[in-house]
Every structure is written in C-alpha cells, then in structure tokens.
Amino acid sequence: LQFLRYLKSTIRYSKIPVIMCTALHDISSVAKSLEHGAIDYIVKPVEATVFKAKVAKALERGIGSVLIVCEDKVEMGILVRTIDREGFRCISCAHDEDVWNILESQKIAIVVAELLLPGISGFELLVRIKEKYPKLPVVLVADSHSERAREEIIAAGADSYLVKPFTNTDITRRIASLVK
C-alpha cells in the first residue's frame, strides 16, 4: 500500500494503472487498495488466465496519449520529451489534417495545440475538436497573453490555456489535472 500511495501521489506515475497482487484476501485489504487507486486486485496463487485477463482489462482502461499539435519542430521536441518524461505517451503532428487521422485511429486523452498553426488557427481547431469530441480536454498554447483572447478561448471550450514562456511543471501539472 505504501508503494501504491507513492505511485498515485507522484505526477510522473499517477496515471499508471495498478493491479494489487497479494496473499491477503480480506475485505479491508481489497478496500484499502481500491481506495488508494488500484484498479484491480489479485490474490496469490494466481492462475495465468486470470492474470492475463486482468492485465488486458487494465490496458484497455489506459489513459491514452497526449496529442501535441505544434508547427515548430524544436518546440514540439521539447514538449514531447518533457511530457514523456512525466510518464505520458505522446503523439505529435504539425498540421490539422493529421489531427483528424490521429483522433480517429488512436486513443487520445488530451490535445495540446499551439494557437498559431499553418492552415488553421488553434482556435478553429479547438472549436472543431469540441464539436466532434466534446469531452476530450484541449489545452491551447499562445505566444502572448490577452485577457480577451483568453476569455474567447475558454468560452469556445478550451479546458485550459497556457502562455509562453511556461515551465515544464506548468504543462505537466496542467495535463495531469485534466486527464482522467
């Protein structure tokens, strides 16, 4: 339980699905494990078929990837490495055409998009994503701060808004708070 508490309290590991495996089979132990964030519970000795089924179920429940939409390859690389280091899987693209292919073919937990993109603005992308995937969290990243722009972006459905420069902790905490 102490290790489970550590995993769930550390941003880097908090989204990892955990299946508790123990010889204890009392209601109290099961309840404590689930209360602290375990998604399932296995009692030893474990049959291979039960183990495989529970792991498969846990993988299905996985959180999905962070989709980063950014034209600048250097910025994209920094974002991918930063977010990856915190335990999130990343997929990146530079154009809105790729966004739709990725959203249709991958399990995406959150979209982080630049406000200024080639071909389509991040604002327009936000509106289109929210029309098709209303529950998908979207974070827009802007080069400058304008209270009016922020209000318009939030009103259009953005779940969050970051202004450059921001710290690695800012982006990873924002993602962690929005990914369920």
C-alpha positions in Angstrom: 0.0 0.0 0.0 2.9 2.4 0.7 4.3 1.9 -2.8 0.8 2.3 -4.3 0.4 5.6 -2.4 3.8 6.8 -3.7 2.8 6.0 -7.3 -0.5 7.7 -7.1 0.9 10.8 -5.4 3.7 11.3 -7.9 2.6 13.1 -11.1 5.0 11.0 -13.2 3.4 7.7 -12.1 -0.1 8.7 -11.0 -1.8 7.6 -14.2 -0.3 4.1 -14.4 -3.0 1.5 -13.8 -2.0 -0.7 -10.8 -3.3 -4.2 -10.1 -2.5 -5.2 -6.5 -1.2 -8.8 -6.1 -1.0 -10.2 -2.6 -1.7 -13.2 -0.4 -4.1 -11.1 1.7 -7.7 -11.7 0.8 -9.7 -9.8 3.4 -12.2 -7.2 2.5 -10.2 -4.5 4.4 -7.1 -5.1 2.2 -9.1 -5.0 -1.0 -11.0 -1.8 0.1 -7.7 -0.1 1.0 -6.1 -1.0 -2.3 -9.0 0.3 -4.3 -9.3 3.4 -2.1 -5.7 4.3 -2.8 -6.0 4.0 -6.5 -5.5 0.3 -7.5 -7.8 -0.6 -10.4 -8.0 -4.3 -9.5 -6.9 -6.9 -7.0 -5.4 -10.4 -7.5 -4.9 -13.0 -4.7 -2.0 -15.4 -4.8 -1.6 -18.0 -6.1 -2.6 -16.5 -9.5 -3.8 -18.5 -12.5 -2.2 -17.4 -15.8 -5.6 -16.9 -17.5 -6.9 -14.7 -14.6 -3.7 -12.7 -14.7 -3.8 -12.2 -18.4 -7.5 -11.2 -18.3 -6.9 -8.6 -15.6 -3.9 -7.1 -17.3 -5.8 -6.9 -20.6 -8.6 -5.1 -18.9 -6.2 -2.7 -17.3 -4.6 -1.9 -20.6 -8.0 -1.2 -22.1 -8.6 1.3 -19.4 -5.3 3.0 -20.0 -5.5 6.8 -20.3 -4.4 7.2 -23.9 -1.8 9.5 -25.4 -1.2 13.2 -25.3 -1.6 14.7 -28.8 0.7 17.7 -29.4 -0.1 19.9 -32.3 2.8 22.3 -33.0 4.4 23.6 -36.2 7.8 24.4 -34.6 9.9 21.1 -34.6 12.2 22.3 -31.8 9.3 23.3 -29.5 7.5 20.1 -30.4 10.5 18.0 -29.4 10.9 19.8 -26.1 7.2 19.3 -25.3 7.3 15.6 -26.3 10.4 15.0 -24.1 9.0 16.9 -21.2 5.6 15.2 -21.2 7.1 11.8 -22.0 9.4 12.1 -19.0 6.4 12.5 -16.7 5.0 9.1 -17.8 2.6 10.2 -20.5 2.7 8.8 -24.1 3.0 11.5 -26.7 1.9 11.7 -30.4 2.8 14.8 -32.3 1.9 16.5 -35.6 2.2 19.8 -37.2 -0.9 20.1 -39.4 -4.6 19.9 -38.7 -5.1 17.2 -41.4 -3.0 14.8 -39.3 -5.0 15.6 -36.1 -8.2 14.0 -37.5 -6.4 10.9 -38.6 -4.8 10.5 -35.2 -8.0 11.2 -33.3 -9.8 8.5 -35.4 -7.1 5.9 -35.0 -5.5 6.4 -31.6 -6.7 6.6 -28.0 -6.1 10.2 -27.2 -6.5 11.5 -23.6 -5.8 15.2 -24.2 -4.8 17.6 -27.0 -2.2 20.3 -26.5 -2.2 22.7 -29.5 -0.5 25.9 -30.5 -2.8 28.8 -31.1 -0.9 29.7 -34.3 -0.9 26.8 -36.7 -0.4 26.6 -40.5 -3.7 26.3 -42.4 -6.0 26.6 -39.4 -5.8 28.5 -36.1 -5.6 26.7 -32.8 -8.9 28.4 -32.0 -10.6 26.9 -35.1 -9.1 23.5 -34.3 -10.4 23.8 -30.8 -13.9 24.5 -32.0 -13.9 21.6 -34.4 -12.4 19.2 -31.9 -15.1 20.1 -29.3 -17.9 19.7 -31.9 -16.7 16.1 -32.7 -15.2 15.1 -29.3 -16.9 17.3 -26.7 -15.4 15.5 -23.7 -11.8 15.5 -25.0 -9.7 18.0 -23.0 -7.9 20.6 -25.1 -5.1 23.0 -23.9 -4.2 25.9 -26.2 -0.7 27.4 -26.0 -0.3 31.1 -27.0 2.8 33.3 -27.5 1.3 36.3 -25.7 -1.4 37.0 -23.1 -4.5 38.9 -23.8 -7.4 38.7 -21.3 -9.9 39.0 -24.2 -8.2 36.2 -26.2 -8.2 34.0 -23.0 -11.9 34.6 -22.4 -12.7 33.8 -26.0 -10.7 30.6 -25.9 -12.2 29.4 -22.7 -15.7 30.4 -23.9 -15.1 28.3 -27.1 -14.5 25.2 -24.9 -10.8 25.1 -24.1 -10.1 23.3 -20.9 -7.0 25.3 -20.3 -4.8 28.0 -21.7 -1.0 28.4 -21.3 1.1 31.4 -22.3 4.7 31.1 -23.3 7.1 31.0 -21.6 5.8 28.3 -19.2 7.7 25.8 -17.1 7.9 22.1 -17.7 6.0 21.7 -14.4 3.2 24.1 -15.6 2.5 21.9 -18.7 2.8 18.5 -16.9 0.6 19.6 -14.0 -2.0 21.0 -16.3 -2.1 17.8 -18.3 -2.2 15.6 -15.2 -5.1 17.7 -13.8 -7.2 17.3 -17.0 -6.5 13.6 -17.8 -8.9 11.3 -16.1 
